[in-house]
Amino acid sequence: MTFASPLWFLMLILLVPLIVWYILKEDTFKANLTISTTEAFEKAPKQAVVYLRHLPFILSVIAYCAVVCALARPQMSDSWSNKTTEGIDIVMSLDISSSMLAEDLKPNRLEAAKKVATHFINERPNDNIGVVLFAGESFTQCPLTINHAQLINLISGVKSGMIEDGTAIGNGLATAINRLKDSQAKSKVIILLTDGSNNRGEIAPVTAGEIAKTFGIRIYTIGVGKQGMAPYPVQTPYGIQYQDIEVDIDEPTLEQIANITGGKYFRATDNKSLEQIYQDIDTLEKTIINVSEFSQKEEMFHWFALLAVLCVICSVILKNTILRSIP
């Protein structure tokens, strides 16, 4: 409920001196009878009417408040908005091969990728987003959904070793394409993140890119890993030892896939550059929302006016019946 003229509520301040006056003048309202002693009346029971003597004044205060509320024009709003997302369906295809445990990004490539992916999802509340994982094979971790809380929960549980090791980039793309091919969204996007070269799977990455193009799917590819060598943790009988492994990213293929589909290739060499890449993609793929709003206000002052009238009538009746004063 809203009020069209809320300044009328300032009139309620006048109640303060009125209540003070009533309390100070209460004794003058009592009938007086001069007698020699009140001892005979001390144990006499009080009738219920004694406790009702303040009721007319209380009703008058309520009536006054109701009149002020009526003057302030209370209104009930019936309103709703229809949001139409000319939307974007996004599938994030994430490499979870063992090489994603390399620690050139902190704490490692996989955890860094999960962190920025989570932030990206939080920044796009109106989009359907899904997640595909791949290593030596691929599978859908979460289909397209608007339930981003559940999606983020599933991403937090992603870890290397969930499936057979390897890097099947083509399969990772094919699974993501399968999730998007029947989408009716205005824009369909795949964000592929990998740190290697395709060495497994039945589908060549470029072939998958061509398939994506036929379905109108745009692919952004991200190669993650610094230039040269990267520290990789190895479990030994003496605990975790680190050895340097060569960073081998098939950048020409990733760039070709992006170009075929109208996307873009990015290279992330550290956490900051990875975060910036997702910010750039977020800027490139903005959701367009058309909002149609309808609002209708209903005046509610008559209910407060009716309350004021009823209180005045009850006060008058009480004063002239059970609470009437005898001259």
BELZI-V494266 format. One record per run of one state. SS is the DSSP state (h for helix, s for strand, l for the rest). FROM is the first residue (numbers start at 0). LEN is the number of residues. Records with the same first field share a line. If there is no record, write none. Layout:
SS->FROM-LEN ; FROM-LEN
This chain:
l->0-1 ; 3-2 ; 24-1 ; 29-9 ; 41-6 ; 51-3 ; 71-2 ; 85-2 ; 95-2 ; 101-7 ; 122-5 ; 134-3 ; 145-2 ; 156-12 ; 180-6 ; 194-10 ; 214-2 ; 224-4 ; 236-2 ; 246-4 ; 261-2 ; 268-2 ; 284-4 ; 299-1 ; 319-8
s->1-2 ; 73-12 ; 87-8 ; 127-7 ; 137-8 ; 186-8 ; 216-8 ; 228-8 ; 238-8 ; 263-5 ; 288-11
h->5-19 ; 25-4 ; 38-3 ; 47-4 ; 54-17 ; 97-4 ; 108-14 ; 147-9 ; 168-12 ; 204-10 ; 250-11 ; 270-14 ; 300-19
